[in-house]
Amino acid sequence: MSAGGGAPNRSPHAVVIGGGVTGLVAAYEFLQAGWSVTVHEASDRWGGKIWSSPVGDRMVDAGPDSILFRAEAGIELCRRLGLEAEMTHPVSKVPAYLYVDGLLHELPAGTMFGVPTDLSLLETSSLISRAGLERAARDLTLAPPAPNARGGARADMSIGSLCRERLGDEITDKLIDPLLGGINASDLDRLSLRAAAPQLAAAIDNHGSLIRGMAAVREQAGATLGSAADRPVFFSLTGGVVRVIERLLEELAQADLRLYSPVVDLPDGSPATGVDRAGAIVAEDRLQADAIIDTRPPRHGINYASVSQVTMAVPVTVLDEVMDTSGILFPRIGGTMLTACTWFSSKWPHYADPDTALIRLTSGRYGDDRANRLDDDTLVSTLRDEVSPVVPLHGDPAAVRVHRWRDALPQYEPGHLDRVARLRAEAAERDPRLRLAGAAYDGIGIPACIGSAQRAVRELLEP
Ligand SMILES: Cc1cc2nc3c(=O)[nH]c(=O)nc-3n(C[C@H](O)[C@H](O)[C@H](O)COP(=O)(O)OP(=O)(O)OC[C@H]3O[C@@H](n4cnc5c(N)ncnc54)[C@H](O)[C@@H]3O)c2cc1C
């Protein structure tokens, strides 16, 4: 990267690599600060993982369908983009289910990320056996994990190993893995406690028990938010999450936005454009800017999970019932390729339709890429078979969309925070005006990506 140079009164110039939500938010913040911006996006469209496409005659989110409501960054951005009137919440009180041991179990009350805050609330659930509950109760009396040598800070470990040690395998596999591991198609036994579940890390650090710690978090949320603690956890937009991208692009009318513009690293590490279709550098066009934000997935150091989604518009006449649920989770221990069956039309008001149920079947998780090896037709029939014990279809859907998200979800394995610090230190050494941001670094959810972009811009705007 070389400094822009030139006339003293020109506005400073930023280059953003990648046109997903992280890159577009970064570009938006630079423009708001009076900078000029160029965004290089390798593909033929904007939005990255945020994208919608038709299922039958309606546009349906193909990537994220929801944004965490309690994380300020998402709501705040939507307000700034004038999207407040379009914000919508999941239909209240529709339960979620777990499919375990051939039965549907309603998600038990009083859990946070699957961790129980009060074991007595699980006694009425058919999900966890008596032996499983007794094992979990040991968390209340077991000695806290020993701090590691570094100044009392506890070393990172997998969420799975902590939960298995404190609560036992049954609750870990049936409840915590589908909820906490399921969010990012992760394997709980390879998921970093400190990076992916800081709340659990704080619970064990501060209370010496997961149950006591998560109960305190729950109580605290109630005390802070009062009745608002009952507010929905997620929101979306009536036109789909993709509205965020559409509005950002409108705001970026003054920016230099370049599709089909992949950025590659030259042998000295400098980012450059000018590659041919095969990825070979033909022009060696080094990026010229006062600041660069790189939101590409890192080339090494972080592994990714792939997921495949089959979204079906199903006439209600071919269903036994229209289920009153946001969705059903299928834990890894069940052995299915299917990880979740989301009832979009029951979960979201903007997808409700009395004649047609909109159902999404998700497959694939870290360590399970069976779905990648199936062609679309076989994938659809396999997932339909797997879901049939709970959602039998007595006829064909009116429309089916298959979408493959290959290597889409970064996996925060133990040591992730150190790994990210190292990648950032290497980048800063290459060029102090370069920042790394996006889903691979500071959190996978949309609010975390927005926050990651905003932090990077703030750092670069500071003298
Ligand atoms: C199926 C699925 C469901 C999800 N559901 C939710 C959800 O409900 N809620 C939620 O909060 N989050 C969800 N997420 C996560 C969230 O959508 C993503 O983490 C987030 O959108 C990532 O944004 P990003 O800009 O960091 O990365 P991306 O969206 O991946 O954008 C990176 C961009 O960089 C471009 N690029 C790559 N290489 C180059 C290059 N060499 N040169 C130029 N450009 C390049 C890519 O083409 C892409 O457009 C989901 C993710 C997936 C895959």
The ligand as an ORCA input file, in Angstrom:
! r2SCAN-3c Opt
* xyz 0 1
  C     -26.022    -19.614      6.164
  C     -25.655    -18.523      7.114
  C     -26.587    -18.089      8.033
  C     -26.253    -17.068      8.932
  N     -27.201    -16.621      9.797
  C     -26.941    -15.557     10.578
  C     -27.983    -14.950     11.348
  O     -29.141    -15.371     11.314
  N     -27.652    -13.859     12.095
  C     -26.394    -13.324     12.115
  O     -26.155    -12.333     12.816
  N     -25.389    -13.873     11.369
  C     -25.642    -14.955     10.606
  N     -24.653    -15.477      9.809
  C     -23.310    -14.885      9.861
  C     -23.194    -13.566      9.089
  O     -24.084    -13.559      8.006
  C     -21.788    -13.396      8.544
  O     -20.827    -13.662      9.530
  C     -21.555    -11.959      8.021
  O     -22.558    -11.612      7.090
  C     -20.163    -11.895      7.416
  O     -19.920    -10.606      6.900
  P     -18.472    -10.221      6.351
  O     -18.635     -8.949      5.598
  O     -17.497    -10.229      7.473
  O     -18.061    -11.405      5.394
  P     -18.713    -11.841      4.001
  O     -20.171    -11.649      4.014
  O     -18.165    -13.196      3.740
  O     -18.101    -10.799      2.978
  C     -16.774    -10.876      2.528
  C     -16.777    -10.404      1.081
  O     -15.432    -10.394      0.634
  C     -15.428    -10.820     -0.699
  N     -14.089    -11.298     -1.027
  C     -13.511    -12.474     -0.690
  N     -12.276    -12.553     -1.195
  C     -12.052    -11.399     -1.842
  C     -10.948    -10.876     -2.578
  N      -9.829    -11.578     -2.745
  N     -11.048     -9.626     -3.119
  C     -12.184     -8.898     -2.949
  N     -13.268     -9.358     -2.291
  C     -13.202    -10.582     -1.738
  C     -16.465    -11.916     -0.733
  O     -16.901    -12.177     -2.064
  C     -17.548    -11.329      0.151
  O     -18.504    -10.590     -0.578
  C     -24.962    -16.499      8.902
  C     -24.014    -16.950      7.969
  C     -24.354    -17.945      7.086
  C     -23.353    -18.402      6.068
*
